[in-house]
Amino acid sequence: MSPRTATASFTVPEQLWEAEPMLDALAARDIAQVFRLIQRETKVSQTHLGVATGLSQAQVSEIIGGTRRVSSIDVLTRICVGLCMPTDARTTLLLGEGGHAIGAAAPTAPSRTREEIDQALTEQFADVEAVYPSRSEFTSKMPPHALFDCATDIRAAGLSLNLICQQYADTELAQLVQNGARLRLLFLDPAGNAIRQREDEEGHTAGHLGALTTLNLQGVLRVRDRLPAAIRDRIEVATYDQTIRVNITLINDALCIAQPYLPHARGVESPTMVIKKRWADRGLYSVFERTFDELWDGGQPR
């Protein structure tokens, strides 16, 4: 990843997103302070901030002046995408104070080191940032384009991979790849035994999930086939035929979206965990990453 994040007309230093004042502003969804910090660092004008984020100069001025507060998920998402925030920063902003409260919940003395604080968080929360009771509630808080725009690496394994194939436009997926992103997508075999078992569990008619998965699979392959030949290998696609237990999406080796499949509950009704990678070899992120790797290694390339 580049050490600086570029927008259309100015550049935000990546270290700014990691600074404590910025993290506090993101967690509080204080867009006025976010804009002020960016202006202080980059000297960017309100007009250029507006161009990057889809706001008028007058709206930016009102936000910075405190007369307009941003609370709409759609607008927050536009700001994430327009400023090309790194994954950690956009996660902190979209989760708001709920995500920040995880850190606040663990008692910490001022003299404790960051490593000690991380260990305390591990013992209490592992690396879970948020949990939603259903996929629809998750996507209302963290829309797909907020997750995937500006991504450089996406790995996904599950059933039909609707988060990518149905909720993210083919044109945007192609543009993402043309910008350098790499994808590894693992679908449940639409003609396999495991998908028929899942159809029975969810009470679908025979072939329902198979048809949806075939549609998504063909769509991704079509996107790949339309890419210039030199970059088609940036989209790798495979299928597997094992009992479906969890839908895993890994983004930029930093964020995991884990959606378990429950008996007799349809996928859209299943809970969703948002997991941020904090450590190389512990925490839930590494558990789901290993699961993805094992499934991918046993998949059949398409």
ABEGO torsion letter per residue (X at the ends): XBABBBBAABBBBAAAAABAAAAAAAAAGBAAAAAAAAAAAAGBBAAAAAAAAGBBAAAAAAAAAGABBBABAAAAAAAAAAAGBBAAAAAAAAAEAAAAAAAAABBBBAABBAAAAAAAAAAAAEABABBBABAAAAAAABBAAAAABGBABBBBBEBAGAAAAAABBAAAAAAAAAAGBBBBBBBBBAABAAAAAAAAAAGBBBGAAAAAAAAAAAAAAAAAAABBAAAAAABBBBBBBBBBABBBBBBGGABBBBBBBBBGBBAAABBBBBBBBABAABEAAAAAAAAAAAAAAABBBX
